[in-house]
Amino acid sequence: MTAGPAAPPVHRLLVWRHGRTAWNAGGRFQGQLDPPLDDEGRAQAARTAPHLAALLRGEDTVLVSSDLHRARDTAGALAPLLGVGVQVDGRLREHGLGSWEGLTRDEVAERHPGQYADWIAGRPVPGRGGEAQAEVAARALAAVADLPPADVAVLVTHGGTAGRLIEALLGLGAEQRRVFGPLGNCHWSELSFQASGWRLMRHNLAAPATVEGRRAGSSGDRGPFPGPSASDVPDVAEPPADTAATDADAAG
């Protein structure tokens, strides 16, 4: 009989992307540079944290954040509501994009046309620097393996790292990348460990919107299915939908 996968220290994960920054709003690659949350990003964290705290009430929860300020400040909105501290782990920081960091998509296309063409075509991008996708996935997986025992862990991270971590936990290969869309700002995904391994239970959830002083209806016991929001900025490093690019999608 083949043994199942080794049990992790936690059996439930919430992978939570940080709130919006001005660079998200401006369509600029962030990578491992460290712009702060903008006013909307702080508001997103403030309205999402009570919803997550309600979902986690009564559970032994560990809260771990990337070391970049946009993630730490997002985590800081949740920590006092859970009554726990924020553990900081640099292995959850965003995918390093080398010379692309700080540039918009148009600027990358103008300054590095060969690299941009490789990225759009789904080829490796030599000469850019930064990290390979496999390196991002490996360090994020190591952070999960080193979590202390708890009922659930909330990992506050970034668009690119969240994607690579979820793919790695589910055992998805390169040919299956982008099966799931990227997390919006301050959206989260929920994974559960079962006998056969990790399962994605819910993806890209957002806190319920408030409509004329009341909460909008929920479509599930763990929160609503998110609709489009004017405050959510797509990950600028996602190639156009009609391309086959498989390199980093890490603006956030």
Backbone hydrogen bonds, N-H to C=O, Kabsch-Sander energy under -0.5 kcal/mol:
donor,donor_aa,acceptor,acceptor_aa,energy
11,H,150,A,-0.5
11,H,151,D,-0.7
13,L,191,L,-2.6
14,L,153,A,-2.7
15,V,13,L,-0.5
15,V,189,S,-2.7
16,W,14,L,-0.7
16,W,155,L,-2.9
17,R,15,V,-0.5
17,R,187,H,-2.7
18,H,157,T,-1.7
19,G,70,R,-0.5
22,A,36,P,-0.7
25,A,21,T,-2.3
26,G,22,A,-1.8
27,G,24,N,-1.4
28,R,23,W,-2.7
29,F,103,L,-3.2
31,G,250,A,-0.8
33,L,30,Q,-2.2
38,D,20,R,-2.0
42,R,38,D,-2.5
43,A,39,D,-2.1
44,Q,40,E,-2.7
45,A,41,G,-2.2
46,A,42,R,-2.3
47,R,43,A,-2.2
48,T,44,Q,-1.9
49,A,45,A,-2.4
52,L,48,T,-2.3
53,A,49,A,-2.7
54,A,50,P,-2.0
55,L,51,H,-1.9
56,L,52,L,-1.8
57,R,54,A,-0.8
59,E,56,L,-2.3
61,T,59,E,-0.8
62,V,152,V,-2.1
63,L,85,G,-0.5
64,V,62,V,-0.5
64,V,154,V,-2.8
65,S,87,Q,-3.2
66,S,156,V,-2.4
71,A,68,L,-1.0
72,R,68,L,-2.4
73,D,69,H,-3.0
74,T,70,R,-0.9
75,A,71,A,-2.8
76,G,72,R,-2.1
77,A,73,D,-0.7
77,A,74,T,-1.1
78,L,74,T,-0.6
78,L,75,A,-1.1
79,A,75,A,-2.1
81,L,78,L,-0.8
82,L,78,L,-1.5
82,L,79,A,-0.6
83,G,79,A,-1.5
84,V,79,A,-1.8
87,Q,63,L,-2.8
87,Q,85,G,-0.6
89,D,65,S,-3.2
92,L,89,D,-2.0
93,R,90,G,-1.5
99,S,128,R,-2.7
100,W,97,L,-2.1
101,E,98,G,-1.5
102,G,29,F,-3.1
103,L,100,W,-2.2
105,R,27,G,-0.8
108,V,104,T,-2.3
109,A,105,R,-2.5
110,E,106,D,-1.9
111,R,107,E,-2.8
112,H,108,V,-2.8
116,Y,112,H,-2.7
117,A,113,P,-2.4
118,D,114,G,-2.2
119,W,115,Q,-2.5
120,I,116,Y,-2.7
121,A,117,A,-2.0
122,G,118,D,-0.5
122,G,119,W,-1.1
123,R,118,D,-2.9
128,R,125,V,-1.1
131,E,96,G,-2.6
135,E,132,A,-0.5
136,V,132,A,-1.7
137,A,133,Q,-2.5
138,A,134,A,-2.2
139,R,135,E,-2.1
140,A,136,V,-2.2
141,L,137,A,-2.5
142,A,138,A,-2.0
143,A,139,R,-1.8
144,V,140,A,-1.8
145,A,141,L,-2.4
146,D,142,A,-1.4
147,L,144,V,-1.6
150,A,9,P,-1.4
151,D,60,D,-1.4
152,V,60,D,-1.9
153,A,12,R,-2.0
154,V,62,V,-2.7
155,L,14,L,-3.0
155,L,153,A,-0.6
156,V,64,V,-3.0
156,V,154,V,-0.6
157,T,16,W,-2.5
157,T,155,L,-0.8
162,A,158,H,-3.0
163,G,159,G,-1.8
164,R,160,G,-2.3
165,L,161,T,-2.6
166,I,162,A,-2.6
167,E,163,G,-2.3
168,A,164,R,-2.2
169,L,165,L,-2.8
170,L,166,I,-1.9
171,G,167,E,-0.5
171,G,168,A,-0.9
172,L,167,E,-2.7
176,Q,173,G,-1.8
177,R,174,A,-1.4
179,V,176,Q,-1.2
186,C,18,H,-1.7
187,H,184,G,-2.2
188,W,205,L,-1.7
189,S,15,V,-1.9
190,E,202,R,-2.6
191,L,13,L,-2.6
192,S,199,R,-2.4
193,F,11,H,-2.6
194,Q,192,S,-0.5
194,Q,197,G,-2.5
197,G,194,Q,-1.9
198,W,169,L,-0.6
199,R,192,S,-2.3
201,M,190,E,-2.2
201,M,199,R,-0.8
202,R,190,E,-1.6
205,L,188,W,-3.1
206,A,224,P,-0.6
211,V,209,A,-0.5
211,V,214,R,-3.7
212,E,210,T,-0.6
214,R,211,V,-1.5
216,A,209,A,-3.2
223,G,220,G,-1.1
232,D,229,S,-1.5
233,V,231,S,-0.6
236,V,234,P,-0.6
238,E,235,D,-2.5
243,T,240,P,-1.9
244,A,120,I,-0.6
245,A,120,I,-0.6
